[in-house]
Amino acid sequence: MSRFDGAIVVISGAASGIGLALTKGFVAKGAMVAALDVDEKALSRLADEIGPQVFPMQVDVADEQSVEQAIQNIVGRCGGIDVLINNAGIAPTGRLGETTTETWRRIMSIDLDGVFYLTRAALPALMKSGGNIVMTASISGTSADYAYSAYNAAKGALVNLTRSLAIDYAPMGVRCNAVAPGPVRTPLIEANFRSHPGLEEAFIRTVPLGRLAEPEDVVAAFMFLASQEASFINGAILPVDGGVAAWNGQPDANNLPQMQPVASPL
C-alpha cells in the first residue's frame, strides 16, 4: 500500500517547477491530484504525461470566483479533499521604490490572496476529512532578500498565516505547515536569471551546499508534512535550502587566504 493511496490532493501552480514535481510525487504514492494552474497548455502536457490520476483544471488563483468554482468541482467529482498544497506564486525582482503599484498588487494577488481564496474554499472539505494544508513558503519569508521587497512581504505574511491557520483549525483536526525552500531551479527563477546576468552565480555563492536545489529536492519535505508520519507537526516552517538560513551573512573566512586558524578560547 502506497503512502497516499486514495488521497485527494489539490496542488496550485501544479504544471511547472515545484508544483510539477509535487504532482508527480503524490501520484507516484497513490494519490489522485487535482492539478490547478493558469497555463492550459502545460496542464494538457501534464495530463498526457501522467494519465488518469491527474485532474487538470485551468484556474487563476487570483480570481476568487474561479477558485471557489474549482473547489466545488473537485469535491463534487472526487468526494472531498485530503491535502491542499498552496504552491502557486510569482517573484518579480525590485526594491520597494522601484516597484509599481501594478506589480505589487499582482504579486499579492497570487502569492497571498490566492492562498486565502483557495484555503478558505477548501477548509470545509478539509475539516470533514481531517486533512491538512502545506504551504510553499520561502526562506524569503523568514528573512529578506536584496531587491525582492514585494515577494518578501508576501512570503512573510504567508509564514504567519500558516501559524494562524495551524492554531485556529487544529481543534477541527486540520493541520497546517509550510516548506520554506531556498533557491530552486524553476522556470520562475530561470526567468530572473536570464534578465539579470550574474544572478545565478550570486545565488549559488550563498548556498553552503554549493548548488541550487532541483524541484525534486524539496518534494520529500512536502510529502512528509502531508503524511500521517507528521500527525503531531502543526505550524512548522521547514527550511529546505541547502543551509542558506543557517548562515548569518558574515564573510566566509574559509575562502580568505590571509585568514589563519587560531586556537579557540576555552
C-alpha positions as CSV (number, residue, x, y, z in Angstrom):
1,M,0.0,0.0,0.0
2,S,1.4,3.4,-1.0
3,R,1.7,6.3,1.3
4,F,-1.2,8.3,-0.2
5,D,-3.4,5.6,-1.7
6,G,-6.8,7.0,-2.4
7,A,-6.0,10.5,-1.1
8,I,-7.3,13.6,-2.9
9,V,-4.6,16.2,-3.2
10,V,-5.1,19.7,-4.5
11,I,-2.0,21.5,-5.8
12,S,-1.9,25.0,-7.2
13,G,0.8,26.0,-9.6
14,A,0.9,22.3,-10.5
15,A,2.1,22.4,-14.1
16,S,5.7,23.6,-13.6
17,G,8.6,23.8,-11.2
18,I,8.0,22.6,-7.7
19,G,4.3,22.1,-8.4
20,L,5.0,19.7,-11.3
21,A,7.5,17.7,-9.1
22,L,4.9,17.6,-6.3
23,T,2.2,16.4,-8.7
24,K,4.4,13.5,-10.0
25,G,5.5,12.7,-6.4
26,F,2.0,12.4,-5.0
27,V,0.7,10.4,-8.0
28,A,3.6,8.0,-7.6
29,K,2.5,7.4,-4.0
30,G,-1.1,6.6,-5.0
31,A,-2.9,10.0,-4.7
32,M,-5.4,11.5,-7.1
33,V,-4.2,15.0,-7.8
34,A,-6.4,18.0,-8.8
35,A,-3.8,20.0,-10.6
36,L,-4.6,23.7,-10.7
37,D,-2.6,26.1,-13.0
38,V,-3.2,29.1,-15.2
39,D,-1.3,27.6,-18.1
40,E,-3.7,25.5,-20.1
41,K,-1.1,24.1,-22.5
42,A,1.2,23.0,-19.6
43,L,-1.8,21.3,-17.9
44,S,-2.5,19.4,-21.1
45,R,1.1,18.2,-21.3
46,L,0.9,17.2,-17.6
47,A,-2.3,15.2,-18.1
48,D,-0.8,13.4,-21.2
49,E,2.4,12.5,-19.3
50,I,0.8,11.3,-16.0
51,G,-2.5,10.0,-17.0
52,P,-5.9,9.5,-15.2
53,Q,-4.6,10.1,-11.7
54,V,-4.4,13.8,-12.5
55,F,-7.5,16.0,-12.7
56,P,-6.2,19.1,-14.6
57,M,-8.0,22.4,-14.0
58,Q,-7.2,25.8,-15.5
59,V,-7.5,28.2,-12.6
60,D,-6.2,31.7,-11.9
61,V,-5.8,31.6,-8.1
62,A,-6.1,35.4,-8.0
63,D,-9.7,35.1,-9.3
64,E,-11.9,34.4,-6.2
65,Q,-14.9,33.0,-8.1
66,S,-12.7,30.8,-10.3
67,V,-11.1,29.3,-7.2
68,E,-14.4,28.7,-5.4
69,Q,-15.9,27.0,-8.5
70,A,-12.8,24.8,-8.9
71,I,-13.1,23.6,-5.3
72,Q,-16.8,22.9,-5.8
73,N,-15.9,20.9,-8.9
74,I,-13.2,18.9,-7.1
75,V,-15.4,18.0,-4.2
76,G,-18.2,17.1,-6.5
77,R,-16.1,14.9,-8.6
78,C,-13.7,13.4,-6.0
79,G,-15.9,13.4,-2.9
80,G,-13.6,15.5,-0.8
81,I,-10.1,16.9,-0.2
82,D,-7.4,15.3,2.0
83,V,-4.4,17.6,1.3
84,L,-4.2,21.2,0.0
85,I,-0.8,22.4,-1.3
86,N,-0.8,26.1,-1.8
87,N,2.1,26.4,-4.3
88,A,1.3,29.0,-7.0
89,G,3.4,32.1,-6.8
90,I,5.4,34.7,-8.7
91,A,8.6,36.5,-7.7
92,P,9.5,39.7,-9.7
93,T,12.6,41.5,-8.6
94,G,12.7,45.1,-7.4
95,R,13.4,47.3,-4.5
96,L,10.3,49.0,-3.0
97,G,11.0,52.4,-4.6
98,E,11.1,50.8,-8.0
99,T,8.0,48.6,-7.6
100,T,4.9,49.8,-9.4
101,T,1.5,49.6,-7.8
102,E,0.5,47.2,-10.5
103,T,3.4,44.8,-9.8
104,W,2.8,45.0,-6.0
105,R,-0.8,44.1,-6.4
106,R,-0.1,41.3,-8.9
107,I,2.4,39.7,-6.5
108,M,0.0,40.0,-3.6
109,S,-3.0,38.7,-5.6
110,I,-1.2,35.5,-6.5
111,D,1.2,34.8,-3.6
112,L,-1.2,35.8,-0.8
113,D,-4.7,36.5,-2.0
114,G,-4.7,33.2,-3.9
115,V,-3.7,31.3,-0.8
116,F,-6.6,33.0,1.1
117,Y,-9.2,32.2,-1.6
118,L,-8.1,28.6,-2.0
119,T,-7.7,27.8,1.6
120,R,-11.0,29.4,2.6
121,A,-12.8,27.4,-0.1
122,A,-11.2,24.1,0.8
123,L,-11.5,24.3,4.6
124,P,-15.0,22.8,4.8
125,A,-13.8,19.7,2.9
126,L,-10.5,19.5,4.9
127,M,-12.4,19.7,8.2
128,K,-14.7,16.9,7.1
129,S,-11.7,14.7,6.1
130,G,-9.4,15.6,8.9
131,G,-7.0,16.7,6.2
132,N,-4.1,19.1,6.1
133,I,-2.5,22.1,4.4
134,V,1.1,22.6,3.3
135,M,2.2,26.0,2.0
136,T,5.1,26.7,-0.3
137,A,6.6,29.5,1.8
138,S,10.2,30.5,1.3
139,I,13.3,31.5,3.3
140,S,12.4,34.9,1.8
141,G,9.5,34.9,4.2
142,T,11.7,34.4,7.3
143,S,14.5,36.8,6.3
144,A,14.9,39.3,3.5
145,D,16.5,39.3,0.1
146,Y,18.0,42.2,-1.7
147,A,15.7,43.6,-4.3
148,Y,12.7,41.4,-3.7
149,S,10.6,43.7,-1.5
150,A,7.1,42.7,-2.6
151,Y,7.9,39.0,-2.7
152,N,9.5,39.2,0.8
153,A,6.4,40.9,2.1
154,A,4.0,38.3,0.6
155,K,6.0,35.3,1.8
156,G,6.5,36.8,5.3
157,A,2.7,37.1,5.5
158,L,2.3,33.6,4.3
159,V,4.6,32.3,7.1
160,N,2.4,33.9,9.8
161,L,-0.8,32.8,8.0
162,T,0.5,29.3,8.2
163,R,0.8,29.6,12.0
164,S,-2.6,31.3,12.3
165,L,-4.3,28.5,10.4
166,A,-2.4,25.9,12.5
167,I,-3.8,27.1,15.8
168,D,-7.2,28.1,14.6
169,Y,-8.1,24.8,12.9
170,A,-6.2,22.3,15.0
171,P,-9.3,21.8,17.1
172,M,-11.2,20.8,13.9
173,G,-8.5,18.2,13.1
174,V,-6.8,20.2,10.3
175,R,-3.0,20.7,10.4
176,C,-1.2,23.5,8.5
177,N,2.6,23.6,7.9
178,A,4.9,25.2,5.4
179,V,8.0,24.2,3.5
180,A,10.5,27.2,3.1
181,P,12.7,26.4,0.1
182,G,15.8,28.3,-0.7
183,P,16.8,28.9,-4.3
184,V,15.2,26.2,-6.5
185,R,15.8,25.8,-10.3
186,T,12.3,26.5,-11.6
187,P,11.1,28.4,-14.6
188,L,10.3,31.3,-12.3
189,I,13.9,31.8,-11.1
190,E,15.4,30.9,-14.5
191,A,13.5,33.8,-16.0
192,N,15.1,36.1,-13.4
193,F,18.5,34.7,-14.2
194,R,18.0,35.5,-17.9
195,S,17.0,39.0,-17.1
196,H,19.9,39.6,-14.6
197,P,23.3,38.2,-15.8
198,G,25.3,37.0,-12.8
199,L,22.3,36.5,-10.5
200,E,22.5,32.7,-10.7
201,E,26.2,32.7,-9.6
202,A,25.3,35.1,-6.8
203,F,22.6,32.8,-5.5
204,I,24.9,29.8,-5.6
205,R,27.6,31.6,-3.6
206,T,25.1,31.9,-0.7
207,V,24.3,28.2,-0.6
208,P,26.7,26.2,1.7
209,L,26.0,23.1,-0.3
210,G,27.2,24.9,-3.4
211,R,24.3,24.5,-5.8
212,L,20.7,25.4,-6.4
213,A,18.0,22.9,-5.5
214,E,16.2,21.0,-8.1
215,P,12.4,20.8,-7.7
216,E,12.6,17.1,-6.8
217,D,14.9,18.0,-3.9
218,V,12.0,19.6,-2.0
219,V,9.2,17.1,-2.7
220,A,10.0,14.8,0.2
221,A,9.6,17.6,2.7
222,F,6.1,18.4,1.4
223,M,5.1,14.7,1.4
224,F,6.3,14.2,4.9
225,L,4.4,17.1,6.3
226,A,1.3,16.0,4.5
227,S,1.6,12.4,5.7
228,Q,0.4,10.6,8.9
229,E,4.1,10.4,10.0
230,A,3.8,14.2,10.7
231,S,0.5,13.9,12.5
232,F,1.8,15.9,15.5
233,I,3.6,18.5,13.5
234,N,1.5,21.7,13.2
235,G,2.5,25.3,12.5
236,A,6.0,24.3,11.4
237,I,8.1,26.2,8.8
238,L,10.6,23.7,7.4
239,P,13.6,25.2,5.6
240,V,14.8,23.2,2.6
241,D,17.6,25.5,1.5
242,G,21.0,23.8,1.4
243,G,21.9,25.6,4.6
244,V,21.2,29.2,3.5
245,A,19.2,30.1,6.6
246,A,22.0,28.7,8.8
247,W,24.3,31.4,7.6
248,N,24.4,34.8,9.4
249,G,25.7,36.8,6.5
250,Q,29.2,37.3,7.8
251,P,32.2,36.9,5.4
252,D,33.3,33.3,4.6
253,A,36.6,33.2,6.3
254,N,37.3,29.7,4.8
255,N,37.8,31.5,1.4
256,L,40.1,34.3,2.7
257,P,43.7,33.1,2.2
258,Q,45.0,35.6,4.7
259,M,42.9,34.1,7.5
260,Q,44.9,31.6,9.6
261,P,43.2,29.1,12.1
262,V,43.6,30.3,15.6
263,A,43.0,28.3,18.8
264,S,39.5,28.7,20.2
265,P,39.4,30.0,23.7
266,L,38.4,27.5,26.4
